[in-house]
Amino acid sequence: MYANNNPVIFIDPDGMDFTLSGGAAQSFVAGLQRDLAQAEVNGDEVRLDANTGKREIVENWKSLDKKTLTSHAENLKPSLSSGSLQNYIGRLFENAWNNSALSMPGLVNDNYRRNTTLKTGGNRNTVPDATANGILQTPFYEPNIEVDEAAWFEVKAKDGTIYNSTSAGQIAGHLANLALAVPYEYRYYGSVGEMKASAASLTLVTTSGVKISPSVVARASLHNISLYQYTAQYRMDGTNMIVRFQLQNMNGIATENNMTTPPVTLK
């Protein structure tokens, strides 16, 4: 069959959608559709090699450090004074994390919420940026234990290293107050001789390039509090900065699963 003097190899006489035959072809298309759908959500790119049929997901995300975040904030609010600019940057960054966290079904199910309540009992009163219920993983024959407000979150757009003394002893204060807020039996759960599970956790959400001092890891370990760090990534969509957060380490050890939160617009 020819159309406009050109051969037509594939025709669709009834106008219905075509279906590829063969398990390998169907599997390939299904995999490509999954990759494209996920890439659209994450803002990534799917590249397909026409010769081999191999596909590659190319991530368009960059590390979001304090310098880049500050430059973007200055473009948004060029008239702010230095002090007001830093406050604005902090609000932007904290809003991005909260909006992303509230798009995660797991955290929503754990009653994640912003926090303005003063936490006391340790050597310094503190106000974590957010809290959620902590989940204590028990043996398979027992139901998991959910502990109210056992997971705390602190969001920091900064440079350098986080120490126990950071922000006038805020980090040490968080750990001490959290240890007192979560009953001992929920921070040291398990039989004699077993590694003790804990429902308590402190998650530090930071701009990229920020390190957590070994002294912070050691103090968290002393109270058997799990310590997590998420770092920020970004891509530009026109003049909008899209942000997501990647799990970087747990208890000072780099993670391998590269879990990321849903992307949100910085605003």
CYANA upper distance limits for C-alpha pairs under 8 A (distance plus 0.5 A):
  1 MET  CA      7 PRO  CA      6.46
  1 MET  CA      8 VAL  CA      6.25
  1 MET  CA      9 ILE  CA      8.15
  2 TYR  CA      6 ASN  CA      5.69
  2 TYR  CA      7 PRO  CA      4.92
  2 TYR  CA      8 VAL  CA      6.06
  3 ALA  CA      7 PRO  CA      6.89
  3 ALA  CA      8 VAL  CA      7.11
 12 ASP  CA     16 MET  CA      7.53
 12 ASP  CA     18 PHE  CA      8.20
 20 LEU  CA     25 ALA  CA      6.82
 20 LEU  CA     26 GLN  CA      6.74
 21 SER  CA     25 ALA  CA      7.04
 21 SER  CA     26 GLN  CA      7.34
 22 GLY  CA     26 GLN  CA      6.84
 23 GLY  CA     27 SER  CA      6.50
 24 ALA  CA     28 PHE  CA      6.63
 25 ALA  CA     29 VAL  CA      6.80
 26 GLN  CA     30 ALA  CA      6.61
 27 SER  CA     31 GLY  CA      6.59
 28 PHE  CA     32 LEU  CA      6.64
 29 VAL  CA     33 GLN  CA      6.58
 30 ALA  CA     34 ARG  CA      6.78
 31 GLY  CA     35 ASP  CA      6.71
 32 LEU  CA     36 LEU  CA      6.58
 32 LEU  CA     55 ARG  CA      8.30
 33 GLN  CA     37 ALA  CA      6.59
 34 ARG  CA     38 GLN  CA      6.65
 35 ASP  CA     39 ALA  CA      6.40
 35 ASP  CA     46 VAL  CA      7.61
 35 ASP  CA     57 ILE  CA      7.98
 36 LEU  CA     40 GLU  CA      6.59
 36 LEU  CA     45 GLU  CA      8.40
 36 LEU  CA     46 VAL  CA      6.99
 37 ALA  CA     41 VAL  CA      7.01
 38 GLN  CA     42 ASN  CA      6.70
 39 ALA  CA     43 GLY  CA      6.07
 39 ALA  CA     44 ASP  CA      5.01
 39 ALA  CA     45 GLU  CA      6.45
 39 ALA  CA     46 VAL  CA      7.35
 39 ALA  CA     57 ILE  CA      7.91
 40 GLU  CA     44 ASP  CA      6.90
 40 GLU  CA     45 GLU  CA      8.33
 41 VAL  CA    263 PRO  CA      8.29
 42 ASN  CA    262 PRO  CA      7.94
 42 ASN  CA    263 PRO  CA      7.07
 43 GLY  CA     59 GLU  CA      7.98
 43 GLY  CA     60 ASN  CA      7.29
 44 ASP  CA     57 ILE  CA      7.30
 44 ASP  CA     58 VAL  CA      6.35
 44 ASP  CA     59 GLU  CA      5.14
 44 ASP  CA     60 ASN  CA      5.90
 44 ASP  CA     61 TRP  CA      8.25
 45 GLU  CA     57 ILE  CA      6.23
 45 GLU  CA     58 VAL  CA      5.53
 45 GLU  CA     59 GLU  CA      6.82
 45 GLU  CA     60 ASN  CA      7.66
 46 VAL  CA     55 ARG  CA      7.20
 46 VAL  CA     56 GLU  CA      6.19
 46 VAL  CA     57 ILE  CA      5.08
 46 VAL  CA     58 VAL  CA      6.60
 47 ARG  CA     55 ARG  CA      6.03
 47 ARG  CA     56 GLU  CA      5.65
 47 ARG  CA     57 ILE  CA      6.85
 47 ARG  CA     58 VAL  CA      7.70
 48 LEU  CA     53 GLY  CA      6.84
 48 LEU  CA     54 LYS  CA      6.42
 48 LEU  CA     55 ARG  CA      4.89
 48 LEU  CA     56 GLU  CA      7.00
 49 ASP  CA     53 GLY  CA      5.67
 49 ASP  CA     54 LYS  CA      5.89
 49 ASP  CA     55 ARG  CA      6.70
 50 ALA  CA     54 LYS  CA      8.32
 60 ASN  CA    235 ARG  CA      6.99
 61 TRP  CA    233 GLN  CA      6.54
 61 TRP  CA    234 TYR  CA      5.89
 61 TRP  CA    235 ARG  CA      5.71
 62 LYS  CA    233 GLN  CA      5.87
 62 LYS  CA    234 TYR  CA      5.82
 62 LYS  CA    235 ARG  CA      6.80
 63 SER  CA    208 SER  CA      6.27
 63 SER  CA    232 ALA  CA      6.85
 63 SER  CA    233 GLN  CA      4.95
 63 SER  CA    234 TYR  CA      6.82
 64 LEU  CA     68 THR  CA      6.75
 64 LEU  CA     69 LEU  CA      7.09
 64 LEU  CA    207 THR  CA      6.35
 64 LEU  CA    208 SER  CA      5.91
 64 LEU  CA    231 THR  CA      8.47
 64 LEU  CA    232 ALA  CA      5.78
 64 LEU  CA    233 GLN  CA      5.22
 64 LEU  CA    234 TYR  CA      6.22
 65 ASP  CA     69 LEU  CA      6.78
 65 ASP  CA    158 LYS  CA      8.45
 65 ASP  CA    159 ASP  CA      8.11
 65 ASP  CA    207 THR  CA      5.47
 65 ASP  CA    208 SER  CA      5.12
 65 ASP  CA    209 GLY  CA      6.93
 65 ASP  CA    232 ALA  CA      8.00
 66 LYS  CA     70 THR  CA      6.47
 66 LYS  CA    157 ALA  CA      6.62
 66 LYS  CA    158 LYS  CA      6.13
 66 LYS  CA    159 ASP  CA      6.64
 66 LYS  CA    207 THR  CA      6.44
 66 LYS  CA    208 SER  CA      7.92
 67 LYS  CA     71 SER  CA      6.73
 68 THR  CA     72 HIS  CA      6.82
 69 LEU  CA     73 ALA  CA      6.70
 69 LEU  CA     89 ILE  CA      7.88
 70 THR  CA     74 GLU  CA      6.62
 70 THR  CA     89 ILE  CA      7.25
 71 SER  CA     75 ASN  CA      6.93
 72 HIS  CA     76 LEU  CA      6.92
 73 ALA  CA     77 LYS  CA      6.56
 73 ALA  CA     78 PRO  CA      8.34
 73 ALA  CA     85 LEU  CA      7.98
 73 ALA  CA     88 TYR  CA      8.13
 73 ALA  CA     89 ILE  CA      6.87
 74 GLU  CA     78 PRO  CA      5.34
 74 GLU  CA     79 SER  CA      8.49
 74 GLU  CA     80 LEU  CA      8.32
 74 GLU  CA     85 LEU  CA      7.92
 77 LYS  CA     85 LEU  CA      8.27
 80 LEU  CA     84 SER  CA      6.26
 80 LEU  CA     85 LEU  CA      5.96
 81 SER  CA     85 LEU  CA      6.40
 82 SER  CA     86 GLN  CA      6.93
 83 GLY  CA     87 ASN  CA      7.01
 84 SER  CA     88 TYR  CA      6.62
 85 LEU  CA     89 ILE  CA      6.62
 86 GLN  CA     90 GLY  CA      6.74
 87 ASN  CA     91 ARG  CA      6.81
 88 TYR  CA     92 LEU  CA      6.66
 89 ILE  CA     93 PHE  CA      6.63
 89 ILE  CA    157 ALA  CA      7.91
 90 GLY  CA     94 GLU  CA      6.56
 90 GLY  CA    156 LYS  CA      7.70
 90 GLY  CA    157 ALA  CA      6.68
 91 ARG  CA     95 ASN  CA      6.42
 92 LEU  CA     96 ALA  CA      6.70
 92 LEU  CA    266 LEU  CA      6.79
 92 LEU  CA    267 LYS  CA      6.24
 93 PHE  CA     97 TRP  CA      6.92
 93 PHE  CA    155 VAL  CA      8.16
 93 PHE  CA    156 LYS  CA      8.28
 93 PHE  CA    157 ALA  CA      7.12
 93 PHE  CA    266 LEU  CA      7.80
 94 GLU  CA     98 ASN  CA      6.69
 94 GLU  CA    155 VAL  CA      6.48
 94 GLU  CA    156 LYS  CA      8.21
 95 ASN  CA     99 ASN  CA      6.48
 95 ASN  CA    266 LEU  CA      8.11
 95 ASN  CA    267 LYS  CA      7.71
 96 ALA  CA    100 SER  CA      6.60
 96 ALA  CA    243 VAL  CA      7.45
 96 ALA  CA    244 ARG  CA      8.46
 96 ALA  CA    264 VAL  CA      6.95
 96 ALA  CA    265 THR  CA      7.54
 96 ALA  CA    266 LEU  CA      6.09
 96 ALA  CA    267 LYS  CA      7.62
 97 TRP  CA    101 ALA  CA      6.42
 97 TRP  CA    155 VAL  CA      8.20
 97 TRP  CA    205 VAL  CA      8.29
 97 TRP  CA    244 ARG  CA      8.29
 97 TRP  CA    245 PHE  CA      8.04
 98 ASN  CA    102 LEU  CA      6.52
 98 ASN  CA    114 ARG  CA      7.91
 99 ASN  CA    103 SER  CA      7.03
 99 ASN  CA    264 VAL  CA      7.36
100 SER  CA    104 MET  CA      7.44
100 SER  CA    244 ARG  CA      7.59
100 SER  CA    261 THR  CA      6.66
100 SER  CA    262 PRO  CA      6.00
100 SER  CA    263 PRO  CA      6.94
100 SER  CA    264 VAL  CA      6.48
101 ALA  CA    107 LEU  CA      7.10
101 ALA  CA    108 VAL  CA      8.30
101 ALA  CA    112 TYR  CA      8.33
101 ALA  CA    261 THR  CA      7.41
101 ALA  CA    262 PRO  CA      8.21
102 LEU  CA    107 LEU  CA      7.33
102 LEU  CA    108 VAL  CA      6.45
102 LEU  CA    112 TYR  CA      7.69
103 SER  CA    108 VAL  CA      8.03
103 SER  CA    262 PRO  CA      6.97
104 MET  CA    108 VAL  CA      6.76
104 MET  CA    261 THR  CA      7.54
104 MET  CA    262 PRO  CA      7.58
105 PRO  CA    109 ASN  CA      6.47
106 GLY  CA    110 ASP  CA      6.81
107 LEU  CA    111 ASN  CA      6.92
107 LEU  CA    112 TYR  CA      5.88
107 LEU  CA    132 ALA  CA      7.66
108 VAL  CA    112 TYR  CA      5.85
110 ASP  CA    132 ALA  CA      6.18
110 ASP  CA    133 ASN  CA      5.60
110 ASP  CA    134 GLY  CA      7.74
110 ASP  CA    135 ILE  CA      8.47
111 ASN  CA    132 ALA  CA      5.77
111 ASN  CA    133 ASN  CA      6.57
112 TYR  CA    130 ALA  CA      7.65
112 TYR  CA    131 THR  CA      6.25
112 TYR  CA    132 ALA  CA      4.67
112 TYR  CA    133 ASN  CA      7.58
113 ARG  CA    130 ALA  CA      6.12
113 ARG  CA    131 THR  CA      6.21
113 ARG  CA    132 ALA  CA      6.87
114 ARG  CA    129 ASP  CA      6.53
114 ARG  CA    130 ALA  CA      4.68
114 ARG  CA    131 THR  CA      6.97
115 ASN  CA    127 VAL  CA      7.70
115 ASN  CA    128 PRO  CA      6.88
115 ASN  CA    129 ASP  CA      5.80
115 ASN  CA    130 ALA  CA      5.03
115 ASN  CA    131 THR  CA      6.79
116 THR  CA    127 VAL  CA      6.72
116 THR  CA    128 PRO  CA      7.96
116 THR  CA    129 ASP  CA      7.56
116 THR  CA    130 ALA  CA      8.43
117 THR  CA    127 VAL  CA      6.55
118 LEU  CA    125 ASN  CA      7.07
118 LEU  CA    126 THR  CA      6.26
118 LEU  CA    127 VAL  CA      5.40
119 LYS  CA    125 ASN  CA      6.15
119 LYS  CA    126 THR  CA      5.73
119 LYS  CA    127 VAL  CA      6.33
119 LYS  CA    128 PRO  CA      8.36
119 LYS  CA    174 HIS  CA      8.49
119 LYS  CA    177 ASN  CA      6.83
120 THR  CA    124 ARG  CA      7.50
120 THR  CA    125 ASN  CA      5.27
120 THR  CA    126 THR  CA      7.23
120 THR  CA    177 ASN  CA      6.24
121 GLY  CA    125 ASN  CA      7.72
121 GLY  CA    176 ALA  CA      8.09
121 GLY  CA    177 ASN  CA      6.06
121 GLY  CA    180 LEU  CA      7.14
122 GLY  CA    173 GLY  CA      6.73
122 GLY  CA    176 ALA  CA      5.54
122 GLY  CA    177 ASN  CA      5.45
122 GLY  CA    180 LEU  CA      7.92
123 ASN  CA    173 GLY  CA      6.76
123 ASN  CA    176 ALA  CA      7.75
124 ARG  CA    169 GLY  CA      7.95
124 ARG  CA    170 GLN  CA      7.80
124 ARG  CA    173 GLY  CA      5.53
124 ARG  CA    177 ASN  CA      8.49
125 ASN  CA    173 GLY  CA      7.05
125 ASN  CA    177 ASN  CA      8.13
126 THR  CA    170 GLN  CA      6.94
126 THR  CA    173 GLY  CA      6.78
126 THR  CA    174 HIS  CA      6.65
126 THR  CA    177 ASN  CA      8.29
127 VAL  CA    174 HIS  CA      8.47
128 PRO  CA    152 TRP  CA      6.76
128 PRO  CA    153 PHE  CA      6.39
128 PRO  CA    154 GLU  CA      6.00
128 PRO  CA    174 HIS  CA      7.78
129 ASP  CA    152 TRP  CA      8.19
129 ASP  CA    153 PHE  CA      6.24
129 ASP  CA    154 GLU  CA      5.71
129 ASP  CA    155 VAL  CA      7.05
130 ALA  CA    152 TRP  CA      6.50
130 ALA  CA    153 PHE  CA      5.54
130 ALA  CA    154 GLU  CA      7.46
131 THR  CA    149 GLU  CA      6.06
131 THR  CA    150 ALA  CA      7.85
131 THR  CA    151 ALA  CA      6.01
131 THR  CA    152 TRP  CA      5.02
131 THR  CA    153 PHE  CA      6.47
132 ALA  CA    148 ASP  CA      7.60
132 ALA  CA    149 GLU  CA      5.45
132 ALA  CA    150 ALA  CA      7.04
132 ALA  CA    151 ALA  CA      5.52
132 ALA  CA    152 TRP  CA      7.07
133 ASN  CA    146 GLU  CA      6.87
133 ASN  CA    147 VAL  CA      5.95
133 ASN  CA    148 ASP  CA      5.00
133 ASN  CA    149 GLU  CA      4.97
133 ASN  CA    150 ALA  CA      5.81
133 ASN  CA    151 ALA  CA      6.22
134 GLY  CA    146 GLU  CA      6.23
134 GLY  CA    147 VAL  CA      5.53
134 GLY  CA    148 ASP  CA      6.95
134 GLY  CA    149 GLU  CA      6.96
134 GLY  CA    150 ALA  CA      5.11
134 GLY  CA    151 ALA  CA      5.62
134 GLY  CA    199 ALA  CA      5.32
134 GLY  CA    200 ALA  CA      6.53
134 GLY  CA    201 SER  CA      7.84
135 ILE  CA    144 ASN  CA      7.26
135 ILE  CA    145 ILE  CA      6.33
135 ILE  CA    146 GLU  CA      5.17
135 ILE  CA    147 VAL  CA      6.80
135 ILE  CA    199 ALA  CA      5.83
136 LEU  CA    144 ASN  CA      6.20
136 LEU  CA    145 ILE  CA      5.47
136 LEU  CA    146 GLU  CA      6.74
136 LEU  CA    147 VAL  CA      8.05
136 LEU  CA    186 TYR  CA      7.78
136 LEU  CA    197 ALA  CA      7.43
136 LEU  CA    198 SER  CA      6.64
136 LEU  CA    199 ALA  CA      5.19
137 GLN  CA    144 ASN  CA      5.74
137 GLN  CA    145 ILE  CA      7.40
137 GLN  CA    197 ALA  CA      7.78
137 GLN  CA    199 ALA  CA      8.49
138 THR  CA    142 GLU  CA      6.50
138 THR  CA    143 PRO  CA      7.11
138 THR  CA    144 ASN  CA      5.73
138 THR  CA    145 ILE  CA      7.69
139 PRO  CA    143 PRO  CA      8.37
146 GLU  CA    199 ALA  CA      8.25
147 VAL  CA    182 VAL  CA      8.25
147 VAL  CA    186 TYR  CA      8.30
147 VAL  CA    199 ALA  CA      7.19
150 ALA  CA    178 LEU  CA      7.71
150 ALA  CA    181 ALA  CA      7.98
150 ALA  CA    182 VAL  CA      6.57
150 ALA  CA    199 ALA  CA      6.70
150 ALA  CA    200 ALA  CA      5.28
150 ALA  CA    201 SER  CA      7.05
151 ALA  CA    199 ALA  CA      8.01
151 ALA  CA    200 ALA  CA      6.08
151 ALA  CA    201 SER  CA      5.26
151 ALA  CA    202 LEU  CA      6.48
151 ALA  CA    203 THR  CA      8.15
152 TRP  CA    178 LEU  CA      8.37
152 TRP  CA    201 SER  CA      6.71
152 TRP  CA    202 LEU  CA      5.34
152 TRP  CA    203 THR  CA      6.74
153 PHE  CA    202 LEU  CA      6.25
153 PHE  CA    203 THR  CA      5.24
153 PHE  CA    204 LEU  CA      6.52
153 PHE  CA    205 VAL  CA      7.83
154 GLU  CA    202 LEU  CA      8.06
154 GLU  CA    203 THR  CA      6.79
154 GLU  CA    204 LEU  CA      5.54
154 GLU  CA    205 VAL  CA      6.64
155 VAL  CA    204 LEU  CA      6.48
155 VAL  CA    205 VAL  CA      5.10
155 VAL  CA    206 THR  CA      6.54
156 LYS  CA    204 LEU  CA      7.93
156 LYS  CA    205 VAL  CA      6.58
156 LYS  CA    206 THR  CA      5.43
156 LYS  CA    207 THR  CA      7.52
157 ALA  CA    206 THR  CA      6.04
157 ALA  CA    207 THR  CA      5.73
158 LYS  CA    206 THR  CA      7.47
158 LYS  CA    207 THR  CA      6.79
158 LYS  CA    210 VAL  CA      7.73
159 ASP  CA    207 THR  CA      8.00
159 ASP  CA    209 GLY  CA      7.53
159 ASP  CA    210 VAL  CA      6.25
160 GLY  CA    209 GLY  CA      7.63
160 GLY  CA    210 VAL  CA      5.70
160 GLY  CA    211 LYS  CA      6.95
161 THR  CA    210 VAL  CA      5.97
161 THR  CA    211 LYS  CA      5.06
161 THR  CA    212 ILE  CA      6.07
161 THR  CA    213 SER  CA      6.85
162 ILE  CA    166 THR  CA      6.43
162 ILE  CA    210 VAL  CA      7.74
162 ILE  CA    211 LYS  CA      6.69
162 ILE  CA    212 ILE  CA      5.36
162 ILE  CA    213 SER  CA      6.35
162 ILE  CA    216 VAL  CA      8.31
163 TYR  CA    171 ILE  CA      7.65
163 TYR  CA    212 ILE  CA      7.14
163 TYR  CA    213 SER  CA      5.85
163 TYR  CA    215 SER  CA      7.40
163 TYR  CA    216 VAL  CA      6.49
164 ASN  CA    169 GLY  CA      6.31
164 ASN  CA    170 GLN  CA      7.60
164 ASN  CA    171 ILE  CA      5.49
164 ASN  CA    172 ALA  CA      5.20
164 ASN  CA    213 SER  CA      8.41
164 ASN  CA    215 SER  CA      7.39
164 ASN  CA    216 VAL  CA      5.99
165 SER  CA    169 GLY  CA      4.40
165 SER  CA    170 GLN  CA      7.13
165 SER  CA    171 ILE  CA      7.13
165 SER  CA    172 ALA  CA      7.15
166 THR  CA    170 GLN  CA      6.56
166 THR  CA    171 ILE  CA      6.81
167 SER  CA    171 ILE  CA      8.00
169 GLY  CA    173 GLY  CA      6.57
170 GLN  CA    174 HIS  CA      6.60
171 ILE  CA    175 LEU  CA      6.92
171 ILE  CA    216 VAL  CA      8.24
172 ALA  CA    176 ALA  CA      6.73
172 ALA  CA    216 VAL  CA      8.06
172 ALA  CA    219 ARG  CA      8.18
173 GLY  CA    177 ASN  CA      6.49
174 HIS  CA    178 LEU  CA      6.40
175 LEU  CA    179 ALA  CA      6.55
175 LEU  CA    202 LEU  CA      8.07
175 LEU  CA    219 ARG  CA      8.03
175 LEU  CA    220 ALA  CA      6.88
175 LEU  CA    223 HIS  CA      8.09
175 LEU  CA    225 ILE  CA      8.17
176 ALA  CA    180 LEU  CA      6.97
176 ALA  CA    223 HIS  CA      8.45
177 ASN  CA    181 ALA  CA      6.58
178 LEU  CA    182 VAL  CA      6.67
178 LEU  CA    200 ALA  CA      7.79
179 ALA  CA    183 PRO  CA      8.02
179 ALA  CA    184 TYR  CA      8.32
179 ALA  CA    200 ALA  CA      8.15
179 ALA  CA    223 HIS  CA      6.59
179 ALA  CA    225 ILE  CA      7.98
182 VAL  CA    186 TYR  CA      7.07
182 VAL  CA    187 ARG  CA      7.41
182 VAL  CA    199 ALA  CA      8.36
182 VAL  CA    200 ALA  CA      7.12
183 PRO  CA    187 ARG  CA      7.24
184 TYR  CA    188 TYR  CA      6.61
185 GLU  CA    189 TYR  CA      6.15
186 TYR  CA    197 ALA  CA      8.21
186 TYR  CA    198 SER  CA      6.22
186 TYR  CA    199 ALA  CA      6.25
186 TYR  CA    200 ALA  CA      8.09
187 ARG  CA    196 LYS  CA      7.92
187 ARG  CA    197 ALA  CA      6.92
187 ARG  CA    198 SER  CA      4.48
187 ARG  CA    199 ALA  CA      6.29
187 ARG  CA    200 ALA  CA      6.68
187 ARG  CA    223 HIS  CA      8.18
187 ARG  CA    224 ASN  CA      6.49
187 ARG  CA    225 ILE  CA      7.51
188 TYR  CA    196 LYS  CA      5.28
188 TYR  CA    197 ALA  CA      6.20
188 TYR  CA    198 SER  CA      6.23
188 TYR  CA    224 ASN  CA      7.50
189 TYR  CA    196 LYS  CA      5.51
189 TYR  CA    197 ALA  CA      5.45
189 TYR  CA    198 SER  CA      6.78
190 GLY  CA    194 GLU  CA      6.49
190 GLY  CA    195 MET  CA      7.42
190 GLY  CA    196 LYS  CA      5.65
190 GLY  CA    197 ALA  CA      6.89
191 SER  CA    196 LYS  CA      8.27
198 SER  CA    224 ASN  CA      6.97
198 SER  CA    225 ILE  CA      7.03
198 SER  CA    226 SER  CA      7.73
199 ALA  CA    225 ILE  CA      8.26
200 ALA  CA    224 ASN  CA      8.16
200 ALA  CA    225 ILE  CA      5.63
200 ALA  CA    226 SER  CA      6.82
201 SER  CA    225 ILE  CA      5.58
201 SER  CA    226 SER  CA      4.90
201 SER  CA    227 LEU  CA      6.27
201 SER  CA    228 TYR  CA      8.03
202 LEU  CA    225 ILE  CA      7.48
202 LEU  CA    226 SER  CA      6.80
202 LEU  CA    227 LEU  CA      5.61
202 LEU  CA    228 TYR  CA      6.86
203 THR  CA    227 LEU  CA      6.36
203 THR  CA    228 TYR  CA      5.05
203 THR  CA    229 GLN  CA      6.15
203 THR  CA    230 TYR  CA      7.95
204 LEU  CA    227 LEU  CA      8.20
204 LEU  CA    228 TYR  CA      6.61
204 LEU  CA    229 GLN  CA      5.28
204 LEU  CA    230 TYR  CA      6.91
205 VAL  CA    229 GLN  CA      6.22
205 VAL  CA    230 TYR  CA      5.27
205 VAL  CA    231 THR  CA      6.40
205 VAL  CA    232 ALA  CA      8.27
206 THR  CA    210 VAL  CA      7.08
206 THR  CA    229 GLN  CA      7.84
206 THR  CA    230 TYR  CA      6.79
206 THR  CA    231 THR  CA      5.46
206 THR  CA    232 ALA  CA      6.95
207 THR  CA    231 THR  CA      5.83
207 THR  CA    232 ALA  CA      5.57
208 SER  CA    231 THR  CA      5.67
208 SER  CA    232 ALA  CA      6.15
208 SER  CA    233 GLN  CA      7.88
210 VAL  CA    231 THR  CA      8.49
212 ILE  CA    216 VAL  CA      7.25
212 ILE  CA    217 VAL  CA      8.02
212 ILE  CA    252 GLY  CA      7.92
213 SER  CA    217 VAL  CA      7.33
214 PRO  CA    218 ALA  CA      6.57
214 PRO  CA    252 GLY  CA      7.70
215 SER  CA    219 ARG  CA      6.67
216 VAL  CA    220 ALA  CA      6.68
217 VAL  CA    221 SER  CA      6.65
217 VAL  CA    227 LEU  CA      7.46
217 VAL  CA    251 ASN  CA      6.42
217 VAL  CA    252 GLY  CA      6.60
218 ALA  CA    222 LEU  CA      6.67
219 ARG  CA    223 HIS  CA      7.21
220 ALA  CA    224 ASN  CA      6.56
220 ALA  CA    225 ILE  CA      5.53
220 ALA  CA    226 SER  CA      7.25
220 ALA  CA    227 LEU  CA      7.13
221 SER  CA    225 ILE  CA      6.37
221 SER  CA    226 SER  CA      7.79
221 SER  CA    251 ASN  CA      8.33
226 SER  CA    250 MET  CA      7.75
226 SER  CA    251 ASN  CA      6.71
227 LEU  CA    250 MET  CA      6.14
227 LEU  CA    251 ASN  CA      5.34
227 LEU  CA    252 GLY  CA      8.03
228 TYR  CA    247 LEU  CA      8.05
228 TYR  CA    248 GLN  CA      8.16
228 TYR  CA    249 ASN  CA      6.37
228 TYR  CA    250 MET  CA      5.05
228 TYR  CA    251 ASN  CA      6.77
228 TYR  CA    252 GLY  CA      8.40
229 GLN  CA    247 LEU  CA      6.58
229 GLN  CA    248 GLN  CA      6.01
229 GLN  CA    249 ASN  CA      5.96
229 GLN  CA    250 MET  CA      7.11
230 TYR  CA    245 PHE  CA      6.30
230 TYR  CA    246 GLN  CA      5.68
230 TYR  CA    247 LEU  CA      4.87
230 TYR  CA    248 GLN  CA      5.79
230 TYR  CA    249 ASN  CA      7.90
231 THR  CA    245 PHE  CA      5.87
231 THR  CA    246 GLN  CA      5.93
231 THR  CA    247 LEU  CA      7.16
231 THR  CA    248 GLN  CA      6.88
232 ALA  CA    243 VAL  CA      7.28
232 ALA  CA    244 ARG  CA      6.38
232 ALA  CA    245 PHE  CA      5.00
232 ALA  CA    246 GLN  CA      6.94
233 GLN  CA    243 VAL  CA      6.19
233 GLN  CA    244 ARG  CA      5.91
233 GLN  CA    245 PHE  CA      6.43
233 GLN  CA    246 GLN  CA      7.83
234 TYR  CA    241 MET  CA      7.04
234 TYR  CA    242 ILE  CA      5.92
234 TYR  CA    243 VAL  CA      4.98
234 TYR  CA    244 ARG  CA      6.88
235 ARG  CA    241 MET  CA      6.53
235 ARG  CA    242 ILE  CA      5.86
235 ARG  CA    243 VAL  CA      7.30
236 MET  CA    240 ASN  CA      6.27
236 MET  CA    241 MET  CA      5.24
236 MET  CA    242 ILE  CA      6.45
237 ASP  CA    241 MET  CA      6.79
237 ASP  CA    242 ILE  CA      7.37
240 ASN  CA    265 THR  CA      7.23
240 ASN  CA    266 LEU  CA      7.72
241 MET  CA    265 THR  CA      6.43
241 MET  CA    266 LEU  CA      6.12
242 ILE  CA    263 PRO  CA      6.79
242 ILE  CA    264 VAL  CA      6.01
242 ILE  CA    265 THR  CA      4.99
242 ILE  CA    266 LEU  CA      6.43
243 VAL  CA    263 PRO  CA      5.89
243 VAL  CA    264 VAL  CA      5.91
243 VAL  CA    265 THR  CA      6.62
243 VAL  CA    266 LEU  CA      6.82
244 ARG  CA    260 THR  CA      7.22
244 ARG  CA    261 THR  CA      6.13
244 ARG  CA    262 PRO  CA      6.55
244 ARG  CA    263 PRO  CA      5.06
244 ARG  CA    264 VAL  CA      6.99
245 PHE  CA    260 THR  CA      5.95
245 PHE  CA    261 THR  CA      5.84
245 PHE  CA    262 PRO  CA      8.36
245 PHE  CA    263 PRO  CA      8.44
246 GLN  CA    258 ASN  CA      6.72
246 GLN  CA    259 MET  CA      6.20
246 GLN  CA    260 THR  CA      4.78
246 GLN  CA    261 THR  CA      7.04
247 LEU  CA    255 THR  CA      7.55
247 LEU  CA    258 ASN  CA      6.47
247 LEU  CA    259 MET  CA      6.03
247 LEU  CA    260 THR  CA      6.81
248 GLN  CA    254 ALA  CA      6.39
248 GLN  CA    255 THR  CA      6.35
248 GLN  CA    258 ASN  CA      7.63
249 ASN  CA    253 ILE  CA      5.66
249 ASN  CA    254 ALA  CA      4.62
249 ASN  CA    255 THR  CA      5.43
250 MET  CA    254 ALA  CA      6.99
250 MET  CA    255 THR  CA      7.10
